[in-house]
Amino acid sequence: MFYFILDDETSLEKNIKVTKRPKLPAPQRDYREYEIKGRNGKLYRDLGTYKDIAIPIEMNYVGSEEQWNTIWRNIKRWLLKGGIRRLIFSDDFTHYYLVKKIELGENERKIRESAEFTATVICEAFSYLISGLNEFAYTNVLYNQYEETQPIYIIEGNGMCILTVNGTECKCNVTDNLIIDDYLEIAYRRDGTNQNTAINADYEAIRLQQGSNVITITDGFNLKIIPNWRVI
């Protein structure tokens, strides 16, 4: 049976049945258009980014007349929860999508105990590898066979250190540990303490580029990376 997983909970656990496998749209690249007088057609500037994708998921559920509204309220509470979330489909357990928001359509009551509705899930264009959520020694992620990615750097040690990624220096004042989240563009300690003032970094410049990367760290510090591998 086809189902989906959202925030480690399955649609089956919520008593929801996916009635039709969703169509997965191809991402659309962002371009800027220019019209020049006297020139045939338009010129397009590739911005190097992608538009979000919308994945419609058709679902239904069954419940007694007394349970019907309660089930629907629980479904809304689960699906409309805010924040960035992970979506996994049961036919592709190796990858996930980053959900930005979910839009619910009308809840159509077909018969007394059955209802149908569609959830449109707005996601980043990329699908992410589950394996990219693991921590690796930085020497094991120097080659990126996927798209450019926004990793999480985990530094352990004490004092001032310099993290260098492909020639860009990031100066860090570390007390025991420091986490640099390139996706969220924030720095913090493992206990959640904000450390944005402890670093001087150009987040865009310390991404892992496609292909070979050169990464160094000041002697005496330990560096691990959660690479957040992603593909189109």
RODO-878208 format. One record per residue (C-alpha): residue number from 1; residue in one letter; x, y, z. Coordinates in Angstrom, 2 decimals. Last residue first. Example, Ala and Ser with C-alpha at 12.3 -4.5 7.8 and 13.67 -1.06 7.14 Angstrom:
! residues 2
rec num = 2; residuo = s; xx = 13.67; yy = -1.06; zz = 7.14
rec num = 1; residuo = a; xx = 12.30; yy = -4.50; zz = 7.80
***
This chain:
! residues 232
rec num = 232; residuo = i; xx = 17.21; yy = 17.53; zz = -8.85
rec num = 231; residuo = v; xx = 19.61; yy = 16.09; zz = -6.29
rec num = 230; residuo = r; xx = 20.58; yy = 16.76; zz = -2.67
rec num = 229; residuo = w; xx = 23.25; yy = 15.77; zz = -0.17
rec num = 228; residuo = n; xx = 22.71; yy = 17.43; zz = 3.23
rec num = 227; residuo = p; xx = 26.45; yy = 17.19; zz = 4.02
rec num = 226; residuo = i; xx = 26.38; yy = 16.75; zz = 7.81
rec num = 225; residuo = i; xx = 30.03; yy = 17.59; zz = 8.40
rec num = 224; residuo = k; xx = 32.54; yy = 16.80; zz = 11.13
rec num = 223; residuo = l; xx = 35.50; yy = 18.89; zz = 12.25
rec num = 222; residuo = n; xx = 37.83; yy = 18.37; zz = 15.21
rec num = 221; residuo = f; xx = 40.05; yy = 21.24; zz = 16.34
rec num = 220; residuo = g; xx = 43.70; yy = 21.09; zz = 17.45
rec num = 219; residuo = d; xx = 45.11; yy = 22.22; zz = 14.11
rec num = 218; residuo = t; xx = 43.00; yy = 24.88; zz = 12.40
rec num = 217; residuo = i; xx = 40.50; yy = 23.46; zz = 9.89
rec num = 216; residuo = t; xx = 40.81; yy = 22.72; zz = 6.18
rec num = 215; residuo = i; xx = 38.35; yy = 22.02; zz = 3.35
rec num = 214; residuo = v; xx = 39.05; yy = 21.74; zz = -0.39
rec num = 213; residuo = n; xx = 36.09; yy = 20.61; zz = -2.48
rec num = 212; residuo = s; xx = 35.92; yy = 18.41; zz = -5.61
rec num = 211; residuo = g; xx = 32.73; yy = 18.01; zz = -7.66
rec num = 210; residuo = q; xx = 29.57; yy = 20.03; zz = -7.12
rec num = 209; residuo = q; xx = 30.19; yy = 22.76; zz = -4.59
rec num = 208; residuo = l; xx = 29.85; yy = 22.25; zz = -0.86
rec num = 207; residuo = r; xx = 28.61; yy = 25.57; zz = 0.49
rec num = 206; residuo = i; xx = 31.04; yy = 27.85; zz = 2.30
rec num = 205; residuo = a; xx = 30.71; yy = 30.87; zz = -0.01
rec num = 204; residuo = e; xx = 26.94; yy = 31.30; zz = 0.48
rec num = 203; residuo = y; xx = 27.37; yy = 31.39; zz = 4.24
rec num = 202; residuo = d; xx = 29.93; yy = 34.21; zz = 4.18
rec num = 201; residuo = a; xx = 31.28; yy = 33.80; zz = 7.70
rec num = 200; residuo = n; xx = 32.53; yy = 35.67; zz = 10.75
rec num = 199; residuo = i; xx = 31.66; yy = 33.49; zz = 13.71
rec num = 198; residuo = a; xx = 31.06; yy = 33.82; zz = 17.44
rec num = 197; residuo = t; xx = 28.38; yy = 36.51; zz = 17.06
rec num = 196; residuo = n; xx = 25.94; yy = 33.97; zz = 15.60
rec num = 195; residuo = q; xx = 26.47; yy = 31.68; zz = 18.59
rec num = 194; residuo = n; xx = 22.90; yy = 31.05; zz = 19.78
rec num = 193; residuo = t; xx = 22.71; yy = 28.46; zz = 22.56
rec num = 192; residuo = g; xx = 20.92; yy = 25.32; zz = 21.33
rec num = 191; residuo = d; xx = 22.65; yy = 22.84; zz = 23.66
rec num = 190; residuo = r; xx = 24.79; yy = 21.63; zz = 20.74
rec num = 189; residuo = r; xx = 26.05; yy = 25.19; zz = 20.30
rec num = 188; residuo = y; xx = 24.74; yy = 27.64; zz = 17.70
rec num = 187; residuo = a; xx = 25.47; yy = 29.26; zz = 14.35
rec num = 186; residuo = i; xx = 22.88; yy = 30.45; zz = 11.84
rec num = 185; residuo = e; xx = 22.53; yy = 30.56; zz = 8.06
rec num = 184; residuo = l; xx = 19.52; yy = 28.19; zz = 8.02
rec num = 183; residuo = y; xx = 21.05; yy = 26.11; zz = 5.22
rec num = 182; residuo = d; xx = 24.69; yy = 26.80; zz = 6.18
rec num = 181; residuo = d; xx = 24.17; yy = 25.58; zz = 9.73
rec num = 180; residuo = i; xx = 27.40; yy = 26.23; zz = 11.62
rec num = 179; residuo = i; xx = 27.56; yy = 24.19; zz = 14.83
rec num = 178; residuo = l; xx = 30.11; yy = 25.08; zz = 17.52
rec num = 177; residuo = n; xx = 31.56; yy = 22.96; zz = 20.28
rec num = 176; residuo = d; xx = 33.68; yy = 23.16; zz = 23.43
rec num = 175; residuo = t; xx = 33.86; yy = 26.97; zz = 23.34
rec num = 174; residuo = v; xx = 34.69; yy = 27.95; zz = 19.77
rec num = 173; residuo = n; xx = 35.43; yy = 31.42; zz = 18.37
rec num = 172; residuo = c; xx = 35.19; yy = 30.90; zz = 14.62
rec num = 171; residuo = k; xx = 36.74; yy = 32.68; zz = 11.63
rec num = 170; residuo = c; xx = 35.36; yy = 31.41; zz = 8.30
rec num = 169; residuo = e; xx = 37.91; yy = 31.60; zz = 5.49
rec num = 168; residuo = t; xx = 36.93; yy = 31.12; zz = 1.84
rec num = 167; residuo = g; xx = 39.51; yy = 29.26; zz = -0.28
rec num = 166; residuo = n; xx = 37.32; yy = 26.28; zz = -1.14
rec num = 165; residuo = v; xx = 36.13; yy = 26.00; zz = 2.46
rec num = 164; residuo = t; xx = 38.45; yy = 27.24; zz = 5.20
rec num = 163; residuo = l; xx = 37.51; yy = 26.91; zz = 8.86
rec num = 162; residuo = i; xx = 39.69; yy = 29.11; zz = 11.02
rec num = 161; residuo = c; xx = 39.95; yy = 28.59; zz = 14.75
rec num = 160; residuo = m; xx = 39.84; yy = 30.74; zz = 17.87
rec num = 159; residuo = g; xx = 39.64; yy = 28.89; zz = 21.15
rec num = 158; residuo = n; xx = 38.34; yy = 25.55; zz = 22.33
rec num = 157; residuo = g; xx = 37.60; yy = 22.32; zz = 20.50
rec num = 156; residuo = e; xx = 34.80; yy = 20.69; zz = 18.53
rec num = 155; residuo = i; xx = 33.45; yy = 21.96; zz = 15.19
rec num = 154; residuo = i; xx = 30.28; yy = 20.69; zz = 13.52
rec num = 153; residuo = y; xx = 29.63; yy = 22.06; zz = 10.02
rec num = 152; residuo = i; xx = 26.10; yy = 21.67; zz = 8.62
rec num = 151; residuo = p; xx = 25.92; yy = 21.52; zz = 4.84
rec num = 150; residuo = q; xx = 24.28; yy = 23.62; zz = 2.13
rec num = 149; residuo = t; xx = 24.63; yy = 21.65; zz = -1.10
rec num = 148; residuo = e; xx = 25.70; yy = 22.15; zz = -4.70
rec num = 147; residuo = e; xx = 24.15; yy = 19.27; zz = -6.62
rec num = 146; residuo = y; xx = 25.39; yy = 15.67; zz = -6.29
rec num = 145; residuo = q; xx = 28.76; yy = 13.94; zz = -6.72
rec num = 144; residuo = n; xx = 30.29; yy = 16.02; zz = -3.92
rec num = 143; residuo = y; xx = 33.93; yy = 15.09; zz = -3.29
rec num = 142; residuo = l; xx = 35.41; yy = 16.39; zz = -0.04
rec num = 141; residuo = v; xx = 32.84; yy = 14.49; zz = 1.99
rec num = 140; residuo = n; xx = 35.00; yy = 11.82; zz = 3.64
rec num = 139; residuo = t; xx = 37.76; yy = 14.21; zz = 4.77
rec num = 138; residuo = y; xx = 35.14; yy = 16.11; zz = 6.77
rec num = 137; residuo = a; xx = 34.55; yy = 13.15; zz = 9.06
rec num = 136; residuo = f; xx = 30.90; yy = 12.39; zz = 8.46
rec num = 135; residuo = e; xx = 27.70; yy = 13.06; zz = 10.40
rec num = 134; residuo = n; xx = 24.59; yy = 11.51; zz = 8.84
rec num = 133; residuo = l; xx = 21.69; yy = 13.47; zz = 7.30
rec num = 132; residuo = g; xx = 23.13; yy = 13.02; zz = 3.79
rec num = 131; residuo = s; xx = 22.24; yy = 9.31; zz = 3.90
rec num = 130; residuo = i; xx = 18.56; yy = 10.28; zz = 3.73
rec num = 129; residuo = l; xx = 19.32; yy = 11.88; zz = 0.36
rec num = 128; residuo = y; xx = 17.50; yy = 15.12; zz = -0.39
rec num = 127; residuo = s; xx = 15.04; yy = 15.85; zz = -3.19
rec num = 126; residuo = f; xx = 15.46; yy = 19.28; zz = -4.66
rec num = 125; residuo = a; xx = 12.81; yy = 21.69; zz = -5.96
rec num = 124; residuo = e; xx = 11.91; yy = 22.77; zz = -2.44
rec num = 123; residuo = c; xx = 8.45; yy = 21.74; zz = -1.44
rec num = 122; residuo = i; xx = 4.83; yy = 22.94; zz = -1.50
rec num = 121; residuo = v; xx = 2.49; yy = 20.06; zz = -0.58
rec num = 120; residuo = t; xx = -1.02; yy = 20.29; zz = -2.00
rec num = 119; residuo = a; xx = -3.33; yy = 18.25; zz = 0.20
rec num = 118; residuo = t; xx = -6.43; yy = 16.92; zz = -1.55
rec num = 117; residuo = f; xx = -9.65; yy = 15.81; zz = 0.13
rec num = 116; residuo = e; xx = -12.09; yy = 12.91; zz = 0.23
rec num = 115; residuo = a; xx = -14.57; yy = 11.89; zz = 2.94
rec num = 114; residuo = s; xx = -16.34; yy = 8.73; zz = 4.06
rec num = 113; residuo = e; xx = -18.83; yy = 7.94; zz = 6.85
rec num = 112; residuo = r; xx = -22.09; yy = 9.54; zz = 5.60
rec num = 111; residuo = i; xx = -21.19; yy = 9.31; zz = 1.94
rec num = 110; residuo = k; xx = -19.03; yy = 11.41; zz = -0.33
rec num = 109; residuo = r; xx = -18.12; yy = 14.10; zz = 2.21
rec num = 108; residuo = e; xx = -15.82; yy = 16.48; zz = 0.40
rec num = 107; residuo = n; xx = -13.17; yy = 18.12; zz = 2.58
rec num = 106; residuo = e; xx = -12.17; yy = 21.13; zz = 0.54
rec num = 105; residuo = g; xx = -8.50; yy = 21.65; zz = -0.26
rec num = 104; residuo = l; xx = -5.61; yy = 21.72; zz = 2.18
rec num = 103; residuo = e; xx = -2.45; yy = 23.73; zz = 1.51
rec num = 102; residuo = i; xx = 0.85; yy = 22.49; zz = 2.94
rec num = 101; residuo = k; xx = 3.93; yy = 24.62; zz = 3.50
rec num = 100; residuo = k; xx = 7.71; yy = 24.62; zz = 3.08
rec num = 99; residuo = v; xx = 8.24; yy = 20.87; zz = 2.86
rec num = 98; residuo = l; xx = 11.79; yy = 19.61; zz = 2.36
rec num = 97; residuo = y; xx = 11.56; yy = 16.47; zz = 0.24
rec num = 96; residuo = y; xx = 13.00; yy = 13.08; zz = 1.16
rec num = 95; residuo = h; xx = 15.16; yy = 10.40; zz = -0.44
rec num = 94; residuo = t; xx = 16.23; yy = 6.81; zz = 0.24
rec num = 93; residuo = f; xx = 12.74; yy = 5.58; zz = 1.21
rec num = 92; residuo = d; xx = 11.37; yy = 6.01; zz = -2.31
rec num = 91; residuo = d; xx = 8.17; yy = 3.98; zz = -2.88
rec num = 90; residuo = s; xx = 6.79; yy = 4.82; zz = 0.57
rec num = 89; residuo = f; xx = 7.03; yy = 8.56; zz = -0.04
rec num = 88; residuo = i; xx = 9.04; yy = 10.73; zz = 2.34
rec num = 87; residuo = l; xx = 8.26; yy = 14.32; zz = 3.39
rec num = 86; residuo = r; xx = 10.51; yy = 16.21; zz = 5.79
rec num = 85; residuo = r; xx = 9.33; yy = 19.39; zz = 7.49
rec num = 84; residuo = i; xx = 10.25; yy = 23.08; zz = 7.60
rec num = 83; residuo = g; xx = 7.95; yy = 24.90; zz = 10.02
rec num = 82; residuo = g; xx = 4.20; yy = 25.04; zz = 10.48
rec num = 81; residuo = k; xx = 1.66; yy = 22.33; zz = 11.36
rec num = 80; residuo = l; xx = -1.03; yy = 22.28; zz = 8.72
rec num = 79; residuo = l; xx = -0.84; yy = 18.53; zz = 8.03
rec num = 78; residuo = w; xx = -1.08; yy = 17.27; zz = 11.60
rec num = 77; residuo = r; xx = -3.68; yy = 19.70; zz = 12.99
rec num = 76; residuo = k; xx = -5.74; yy = 19.38; zz = 9.81
rec num = 75; residuo = i; xx = -5.76; yy = 15.57; zz = 10.08
rec num = 74; residuo = n; xx = -6.76; yy = 15.75; zz = 13.76
rec num = 73; residuo = r; xx = -9.66; yy = 18.08; zz = 12.91
rec num = 72; residuo = w; xx = -10.80; yy = 15.74; zz = 10.15
rec num = 71; residuo = i; xx = -10.74; yy = 12.74; zz = 12.49
rec num = 70; residuo = t; xx = -12.82; yy = 14.63; zz = 15.05
rec num = 69; residuo = n; xx = -15.31; yy = 15.67; zz = 12.38
rec num = 68; residuo = w; xx = -15.94; yy = 12.08; zz = 11.26
rec num = 67; residuo = q; xx = -15.93; yy = 10.36; zz = 14.64
rec num = 66; residuo = e; xx = -19.68; yy = 10.58; zz = 15.42
rec num = 65; residuo = e; xx = -20.66; yy = 9.75; zz = 11.84
rec num = 64; residuo = s; xx = -18.33; yy = 6.77; zz = 11.95
rec num = 63; residuo = g; xx = -15.02; yy = 7.13; zz = 10.23
rec num = 62; residuo = v; xx = -13.46; yy = 6.66; zz = 6.82
rec num = 61; residuo = y; xx = -10.60; yy = 8.60; zz = 5.29
rec num = 60; residuo = n; xx = -9.62; yy = 9.91; zz = 1.88
rec num = 59; residuo = m; xx = -6.57; yy = 11.18; zz = 0.09
rec num = 58; residuo = e; xx = -5.33; yy = 12.90; zz = -3.08
rec num = 57; residuo = i; xx = -1.77; yy = 14.24; zz = -2.81
rec num = 56; residuo = p; xx = -0.88; yy = 17.30; zz = -4.91
rec num = 55; residuo = i; xx = 2.88; yy = 17.98; zz = -5.13
rec num = 54; residuo = a; xx = 3.79; yy = 21.63; zz = -5.75
rec num = 53; residuo = i; xx = 7.39; yy = 22.45; zz = -6.68
rec num = 52; residuo = d; xx = 9.40; yy = 25.48; zz = -5.60
rec num = 51; residuo = k; xx = 11.27; yy = 27.41; zz = -8.28
rec num = 50; residuo = y; xx = 14.91; yy = 26.68; zz = -9.00
rec num = 49; residuo = t; xx = 18.14; yy = 28.68; zz = -8.80
rec num = 48; residuo = g; xx = 21.15; yy = 29.40; zz = -11.03
rec num = 47; residuo = l; xx = 19.81; yy = 32.77; zz = -12.20
rec num = 46; residuo = d; xx = 20.09; yy = 31.78; zz = -15.89
rec num = 45; residuo = r; xx = 19.71; yy = 34.94; zz = -17.95
rec num = 44; residuo = y; xx = 17.36; yy = 34.52; zz = -20.88
rec num = 43; residuo = l; xx = 17.35; yy = 36.58; zz = -24.08
rec num = 42; residuo = k; xx = 14.08; yy = 36.86; zz = -25.97
rec num = 41; residuo = g; xx = 13.08; yy = 36.19; zz = -29.55
rec num = 40; residuo = n; xx = 14.52; yy = 37.82; zz = -32.65
rec num = 39; residuo = r; xx = 16.56; yy = 40.93; zz = -31.96
rec num = 38; residuo = g; xx = 15.67; yy = 44.36; zz = -33.33
rec num = 37; residuo = k; xx = 14.58; yy = 45.69; zz = -29.97
rec num = 36; residuo = i; xx = 15.94; yy = 43.61; zz = -27.12
rec num = 35; residuo = e; xx = 13.57; yy = 41.73; zz = -24.81
rec num = 34; residuo = y; xx = 15.08; yy = 40.35; zz = -21.62
rec num = 33; residuo = e; xx = 13.88; yy = 37.48; zz = -19.46
rec num = 32; residuo = r; xx = 15.31; yy = 36.49; zz = -16.09
rec num = 31; residuo = y; xx = 15.48; yy = 32.74; zz = -15.57
rec num = 30; residuo = d; xx = 14.69; yy = 30.46; zz = -12.65
rec num = 29; residuo = r; xx = 14.83; yy = 26.70; zz = -13.31
rec num = 28; residuo = q; xx = 11.61; yy = 24.70; zz = -13.21
rec num = 27; residuo = p; xx = 11.56; yy = 21.50; zz = -11.19
rec num = 26; residuo = a; xx = 9.89; yy = 18.44; zz = -12.78
rec num = 25; residuo = p; xx = 6.54; yy = 17.71; zz = -11.14
rec num = 24; residuo = l; xx = 5.92; yy = 14.51; zz = -9.17
rec num = 23; residuo = k; xx = 2.45; yy = 13.15; zz = -9.92
rec num = 22; residuo = p; xx = 0.94; yy = 11.77; zz = -6.75
rec num = 21; residuo = r; xx = 0.02; yy = 8.09; zz = -6.43
rec num = 20; residuo = k; xx = -3.75; yy = 7.98; zz = -6.10
rec num = 19; residuo = t; xx = -6.11; yy = 7.17; zz = -3.23
rec num = 18; residuo = v; xx = -3.71; yy = 7.89; zz = -0.38
rec num = 17; residuo = k; xx = -5.52; yy = 6.47; zz = 2.64
rec num = 16; residuo = i; xx = -5.56; yy = 8.38; zz = 5.93
rec num = 15; residuo = n; xx = -6.02; yy = 6.63; zz = 9.27
rec num = 14; residuo = k; xx = -3.43; yy = 8.95; zz = 10.90
rec num = 13; residuo = e; xx = -1.08; yy = 6.03; zz = 11.46
rec num = 12; residuo = l; xx = -1.48; yy = 5.15; zz = 7.78
rec num = 11; residuo = s; xx = -0.43; yy = 8.68; zz = 6.80
rec num = 10; residuo = t; xx = 2.87; yy = 7.91; zz = 8.48
rec num = 9; residuo = e; xx = 4.57; yy = 9.83; zz = 11.28
rec num = 8; residuo = d; xx = 8.33; yy = 10.51; zz = 11.20
rec num = 7; residuo = d; xx = 7.78; yy = 14.23; zz = 10.52
rec num = 6; residuo = l; xx = 5.70; yy = 13.40; zz = 7.44
rec num = 5; residuo = i; xx = 5.74; yy = 9.89; zz = 5.99
rec num = 4; residuo = f; xx = 3.73; yy = 8.94; zz = 2.92
rec num = 3; residuo = y; xx = 1.63; yy = 5.98; zz = 1.84
rec num = 2; residuo = f; xx = 1.31; yy = 3.43; zz = -0.97
rec num = 1; residuo = m; xx = 0.00; yy = 0.00; zz = 0.00
***
